[in-house]
Amino acid sequence: MTAPAAIPTMREPLVLRELSGPQELAATIPLAHAIWGQTDRPEDTVMLRVIQHVGGLVAGAVDSQGQIWAYLEALPTSKPGVQHSHRMGVHPAYRQQHLGERLKHFQRQWCLERGITRVHWTFDPLLAVNAHLNIHRLGATVRTYLPDQYGEMENISAGAASDRLEAEWCLDSPRVEAHLAGRVDAAWPEGGAFHPLDAELPATLPDMLAMIVPAQDYYALLREDRALALEWRQRTRPVFTRLFSEGLVLVDVDLTRRQYLFRRRAQDDATC
């Protein structure tokens, strides 16, 4: 079994399930290259089998011919009931079909059936489309910024520090259930949003703040205007760090306005 060699003329329904056997696991390697570039270094078949053996998840979206068009891998952690989601990617032929979101729903159900109630994962702070899925659609929140988490990378994000946000997904929380059902609190602050390239954060932070993020895909910006992309990274790193350190949490994303919404959470509020 190999990764898809050509873009299908018609997108057939896909089955989401755990991947099994050396052929299916091996097919994730060329698929990863199709998603993140030939310089990406995905986990090999042995490591994927180890992940499954120790209680992790390797799942994929498979067509009737056995071709895998998207996959997800996640590992157990040292914290009981907490899983770390390491990779999720969709072949370009199936993007904008909500396939990544469907994989996350599969992951949620898989975890809940095994007593796992929290999933964490990292993503680039300036990829607004990813942030929208993670925060707005799935109901995860973010309160942690990880500067240069993976060091220098050689894939599609090459050229910028690998800063990451850490998403926290409380699978059975009222917030997550509301977001999954489309019941999202639409309250945003009145007035203009904070622009990190044009202003500094106020000395005293408000309890709710909207922040502008890049208007185009960050990795495309990195290819087309590296200086501007690096300025976004350099200027937003201290902004995220200060917001989180002073108790604000990333709780929503508006793709139309290209804005992130932060709200202050009480110190005794440990829910997602």
QUIUR-V420391 format. One line per field, one symbol per residue. ss: DSSP state (H for helix, E for strand, L for the rest). phi: phi as a letter, one per 40 degrees, with the letter a starting at -180 (. if undefined). psi: psi as a letter, one per 30 degrees, with the letter a starting at -180 (. if undefined). Layout:
ss: ???
phi: ???
psi: ???
This chain:
ss: LLLLLLLLLLLLLLEEEELLHHHHHHHHHHHHHHHHLLLLLLLLHHHHHHHHHLLLEEEEEELLLLLEEEEEEEEELLLLLEEEEEEEEELHHHLLLLHHHHHHHHHHHHHHLLLLLEEEEEELLLLHHHHHHHHHHLLLEEEEEELLLLLLLLLLLLLLLLLEEEEEEELLLHHHHHHHLLLLLLLLLLLLLEELLLLLLLLLLLLEEEEELLLLLHHHHHHHLHHHHHHHHHHHHHHHHHHHHLLEEEEEEELLLLEEEEEELLLLLLLL
phi: .bcdcacccbcccbccaccagccccccccccdcccbhcccbcccccccccdccchcbbbabbcccgcbbaaababcbccdgbbbccbaabddcbcgbgcccccccccdcdcccbgcbbbbabacdbccccccccccccgcbbbbbbcfdbgcbbcccdhbdccacbcbbccbcdcccccccgcbcccbccgcccbccbabcccbcccaabbcbdcbdcccccccaccccccdccccdccdccdccbgcbcbabbcccfbbbbbcbccccbcc
psi: kllkflkkfkjlkkkklkklleeeefffefeeefeflffkilkleeeeeeeeeggakjlljkafggkkfllkkklllfkkgkkkjekklkkffglgggeeeeeeeeeeeeeefggkfkkklllkfgjeeeeeeeeeefgllkgkkjkhegaklgbfgkfkkhklkjkjjjegleeeeeefggikjgjlklallkjfffllklekklfkkkkklkflkeeeeeeeieeeeeeeeeffefeeeeeefgglkjflkjeefhkkkkkkkkfgjgl.
